[in-house]
Amino acid sequence: MEYKYYIGMDAHSKTCTFAVLDSKARVIQRAKVRTNERDLLGFVKSVRGPKALTFEETTISQWLYVLLKNEVDHLVVCDPKPNKYPGAKTDKIDATELADLLRVNRLRPVFHTEDRISELRTLVSGYNDLVQEIVRTKNRYNALFRQCAIRIGSTKAYSHEELIDLLSTNGQKFVAIRLMEEIKLFERHKAVYLKQFKRNLKRFKEMQLIMSIPGFGPVFTNQVVGIVISPWRFSNKYKFFSYAMLVKHQQMSDGVVYGSRRAFGNIQLKSIFKMAARSVIHTDNAFGRKYRRMLSEGRTEKAARNAVSRALAATVLAVWKSGNKYDDHYQEGMLREKSCTDRT
């Protein structure tokens, strides 16, 4: 659909810069306003006529989306990575480029919604940041022992203070004590997150559905729902596979295939489905039987695990959309039917 005006906004926490283009790419107006509700709404409302607005995904993009979505005819929160261009870079130039990319429909949208589930994104993001910090702190702690050629190799090492006495210098011991205190604090915070995840299982029906699938506990379930938000974003399972980075796409030029690469997607979803697959391949359910069946047919372990990862992703999407809990007998039939189709 063509609009009368295309508005690009370069958004920052202090100020936002606007550029307004018409359908012929002529600059109609530019402005810089303070990043507050009154000034932002005032400028957008001052642009009269059918209009589309875009800005890049940032830490304030959800707030901007909720604030402005009802003030324009079309709103696109876009991924900033593909929008790189050569030459000088200023807020005014960025806003103009965004408006022009919006005009020619060359932006890659980032999903946003006001749905009640969207609050999970912040919770899941906070948990993931905490886990990464725990891993980094433990790695620094372990490095102190490696400096002294001491192998600790146990999760209990992070709570046994007597091991610190094995270190060679007082400086190493001082740092190790501080790191152990940080690890204990982070673990307490992690336990609080896990309690909240378990409470969410009662609040959201979607989570109860996904929890019925083998391989999905409270953490994976909260993460999947917090990332995906709505299964209706994906018209079929293949689009979901692409978003979860579970498939590769061929690169072709002049009829010649010169490699393959993964589509842009969410690497955390990929990790979730890969780890869930590893937890179910040795169990007695449809996914474990599929894995063993593929091995008996001569497929490699990697190919079989990848197939189980995709089967889990397809099941999550199907269960979520249907509103029915996981049925192992039905899943077994679906996987066997797909195996027969793949062989033919």
C-alpha positions in Angstrom: 0.0 0.0 0.0 1.3 3.5 -0.9 1.1 6.2 1.7 1.3 10.0 1.4 4.1 10.3 3.9 7.0 8.1 5.0 8.5 9.0 8.4 11.9 7.8 9.5 12.9 8.2 13.1 16.4 7.9 14.5 15.5 7.1 18.2 17.7 7.7 21.2 17.1 8.0 24.9 17.5 11.8 25.0 16.3 13.0 21.5 14.7 11.5 18.4 15.3 12.8 14.9 12.6 12.7 12.3 12.7 12.8 8.5 9.4 12.9 6.5 9.4 11.9 2.8 6.6 11.9 0.3 5.9 9.1 -2.2 8.4 10.7 -4.6 11.3 10.5 -2.0 11.3 14.3 -1.6 12.1 15.5 1.9 9.1 17.3 3.3 10.1 18.0 6.8 12.9 17.3 9.4 12.8 17.8 13.1 14.6 16.8 16.3 12.5 16.4 19.5 13.1 15.3 23.0 12.3 11.7 23.8 9.1 12.1 25.8 5.5 11.3 25.2 4.3 14.8 24.6 6.9 15.9 22.0 6.9 12.6 20.1 3.1 12.4 19.8 3.0 16.1 19.0 5.3 15.7 15.9 3.7 12.5 14.6 0.2 14.0 14.8 1.4 17.2 13.0 2.0 15.1 9.9 -1.4 15.1 8.3 -2.6 12.4 5.9 -1.9 8.7 5.4 1.5 7.9 6.9 3.9 5.1 7.7 6.6 5.3 10.4 9.7 3.3 11.1 12.5 3.2 13.6 15.2 0.7 14.4 15.1 -1.9 17.2 16.6 -0.4 20.4 16.2 -0.7 24.1 13.2 1.8 24.0 11.6 0.3 20.9 8.8 -1.5 22.8 7.9 1.7 24.6 7.9 3.6 21.3 5.8 0.9 19.6 3.1 1.1 22.2 3.2 4.9 22.2 3.0 5.5 18.4 1.3 2.5 16.8 -2.2 4.0 16.9 -1.0 7.4 15.6 0.1 6.1 12.1 -1.4 3.9 9.4 1.6 1.6 9.3 4.4 1.1 11.8 7.6 -0.9 11.2 10.1 -1.6 14.0 13.1 -2.7 11.9 16.2 -4.7 12.4 19.2 -2.3 12.2 21.8 -4.9 10.9 20.8 -4.9 7.2 20.5 -1.1 7.2 24.2 -0.3 6.9 25.2 2.1 4.2 28.5 3.8 3.2 29.3 7.4 3.8 28.8 9.9 6.6 26.5 9.0 9.5 24.4 11.5 11.4 21.0 11.3 13.1 19.5 13.3 10.2 21.0 11.1 7.5 19.9 7.9 9.4 16.3 9.1 9.7 16.2 10.0 6.0 17.6 6.7 5.0 15.1 4.8 7.2 12.2 6.8 5.6 13.5 5.9 2.1 13.9 2.2 2.9 10.4 2.2 4.3 9.1 3.9 1.1 10.6 1.1 -1.1 9.6 -1.6 1.4 13.2 -2.7 2.0 13.1 -3.0 5.8 13.3 -6.2 7.8 10.7 -6.0 10.5 11.1 -7.0 14.2 8.1 -8.4 15.8 6.4 -6.3 18.5 3.0 -6.6 20.2 1.1 -5.3 23.2 0.1 -8.8 24.1 0.3 -9.7 27.8 2.9 -12.3 27.0 5.3 -9.6 25.7 6.3 -8.8 29.3 8.0 -12.2 29.3 10.7 -10.9 27.0 12.2 -8.7 29.7 12.1 -11.5 32.2 13.7 -14.0 29.8 16.3 -11.5 28.7 17.2 -10.8 32.4 17.5 -14.5 33.1 19.7 -15.1 30.0 22.0 -12.2 31.0 22.3 -13.6 34.5 23.2 -17.1 33.2 25.9 -15.6 31.0 27.3 -13.6 33.9 27.4 -16.8 36.0 29.3 -18.6 33.3 31.8 -15.8 32.8 32.4 -15.5 36.6 32.9 -19.3 36.9 35.4 -19.2 34.0 37.4 -16.4 35.7 37.3 -18.5 39.0 38.5 -21.6 37.2 41.3 -19.6 35.5 42.9 -18.9 38.8 43.3 -22.6 39.5 44.6 -23.3 36.0 47.3 -20.7 36.6 48.6 -23.0 39.4 48.0 -26.2 37.4 45.2 -27.3 39.7 42.3 -29.2 38.4 39.0 -28.7 40.3 36.6 -30.1 37.7 33.4 -30.2 39.8 30.4 -27.9 40.3 30.9 -28.3 44.1 34.2 -26.4 43.7 32.2 -23.1 43.6 30.9 -23.7 47.2 33.9 -25.3 48.8 36.0 -22.5 50.2 38.8 -24.7 51.4 39.9 -25.2 47.8 41.0 -21.6 47.7 43.8 -22.4 50.1 45.4 -24.5 47.3 46.1 -21.3 45.3 49.7 -20.1 45.3 49.5 -16.4 46.1 47.6 -14.2 48.5 46.5 -12.1 45.5 44.9 -15.2 43.8 43.2 -16.2 47.0 41.8 -12.7 47.5 40.3 -12.6 43.9 39.0 -16.2 44.3 37.1 -15.3 47.5 35.5 -12.3 45.7 34.5 -14.4 42.7 33.0 -17.1 44.9 30.9 -14.5 46.7 29.7 -13.2 43.3 28.8 -16.8 42.1 26.8 -17.5 45.3 24.9 -14.2 44.9 24.2 -14.9 41.2 23.0 -18.4 42.0 20.5 -16.9 44.6 19.2 -14.5 42.0 18.9 -17.4 39.5 16.8 -19.4 42.0 14.4 -16.4 42.3 14.1 -16.4 38.5 13.3 -20.1 38.5 10.5 -19.6 41.0 9.0 -16.9 38.8 9.2 -19.2 35.8 7.3 -21.9 37.7 4.7 -19.3 38.7 4.3 -18.4 35.0 3.3 -21.9 34.2 0.1 -21.4 36.1 -0.5 -17.9 34.6 -0.1 -18.8 30.9 -2.1 -21.6 29.2 0.5 -21.5 26.4 3.1 -22.7 28.8 1.0 -25.6 30.1 0.7 -26.8 26.5 4.4 -26.6 25.7 5.3 -28.2 29.1 3.5 -31.3 27.9 6.1 -31.8 25.2 9.1 -34.1 26.1 12.3 -32.1 26.6 10.6 -28.9 27.8 10.8 -27.9 31.4 10.0 -24.5 33.1 13.1 -22.7 31.7 12.9 -23.8 28.1 9.1 -23.2 28.2 9.4 -19.7 29.5 12.2 -18.9 27.0 10.3 -20.2 24.0 7.1 -18.3 24.9 9.0 -15.2 25.8 10.9 -15.2 22.5 8.1 -16.2 20.1 5.2 -14.4 21.8 2.7 -15.6 19.2 2.8 -18.7 17.0 0.6 -17.0 14.5 3.6 -15.0 13.4 4.6 -18.1 11.3 2.3 -19.3 8.6 3.9 -22.7 8.5 6.5 -24.8 10.3 9.2 -24.1 7.6 9.2 -20.4 8.4 9.5 -21.3 12.0 12.5 -23.6 11.2 14.1 -20.7 9.5 13.5 -18.2 12.3 14.9 -20.8 14.8 18.0 -21.2 12.5 17.3 -25.0 12.2 17.7 -25.0 8.4 20.1 -23.6 5.8 19.3 -22.0 2.5 21.2 -22.5 -0.7 23.1 -19.6 -2.2 22.7 -19.7 -6.0 23.8 -17.5 -8.9 23.3 -18.1 -12.6 21.9 -21.5 -11.8 25.0 -22.6 -9.8 24.8 -23.5 -6.1 27.9 -22.1 -4.4 27.1 -22.9 -0.8 24.5 -22.5 1.9 23.9 -20.3 4.9 21.5 -20.0 7.7 18.8 -17.3 7.5 18.6 -14.5 9.9 16.9 -15.7 13.0 17.0 -16.2 16.8 20.1 -18.1 17.9 18.7 -18.7 21.3 15.8 -20.7 19.9 18.2 -22.8 18.0 20.1 -23.6 21.2 16.8 -24.4 23.0 15.7 -26.9 20.4 19.1 -28.4 20.0 19.4 -29.0 23.8 15.9 -30.3 24.0 16.7 -32.8 21.3 19.7 -34.0 23.2 17.5 -34.6 26.2 14.9 -36.7 24.4 16.8 -38.8 21.9 17.5 -41.6 24.5 14.0 -41.6 26.0 11.0 -43.8 25.1 8.9 -41.3 23.2 8.1 -40.5 19.6 11.2 -38.3 19.3 13.6 -40.9 20.8 12.1 -43.6 18.5 12.5 -41.3 15.5 16.2 -40.8 16.4 16.9 -44.5 16.7 14.9 -45.3 13.6 17.0 -42.8 11.6 20.2 -44.4 12.9 19.1 -47.8 11.9 18.4 -46.5 8.4 22.0 -45.4 8.1 21.7 -41.7 8.9 24.4 -40.0 10.9 23.9 -39.0 14.5 24.1 -35.3 13.6 21.5 -35.6 10.9 19.2 -37.6 13.3 19.6 -35.0 16.1 18.9 -32.1 13.7 15.8 -33.9 12.5 14.6 -34.3 16.1 15.3 -30.6 16.7 13.1 -29.7 13.8 10.4 -32.2 14.9 10.4 -30.6 18.3 10.0 -27.1 16.8 7.2 -28.2 14.6 5.5 -29.8 17.6 5.8 -26.7 19.7 4.2 -24.6 16.9 1.4 -27.2 16.3 0.5 -27.7 20.0 0.5 -23.9 20.6 -1.7 -23.2 17.7 -4.1 -26.1 18.3 -4.5 -25.5 22.0 -4.2 -29.2 22.6 -1.6 -30.9 24.8 1.1 -33.2 23.3 -0.1 -36.7 22.4 2.8 -39.2 22.0 0.7 -41.7 19.9 -0.4 -38.9 17.5 3.1 -37.6 17.3 4.5 -41.1 16.5 2.1 -41.4 13.6 3.0 -38.0 12.3 6.7 -38.7 12.4 6.4 -42.1 10.8 4.2 -40.6 8.0 6.8 -37.9 7.4 9.6 -40.5 7.3 7.8 -42.5 4.6 7.2 -39.3 2.6 10.9 -38.3 2.9 12.0 -41.8 1.6 9.6 -41.5 -1.4 
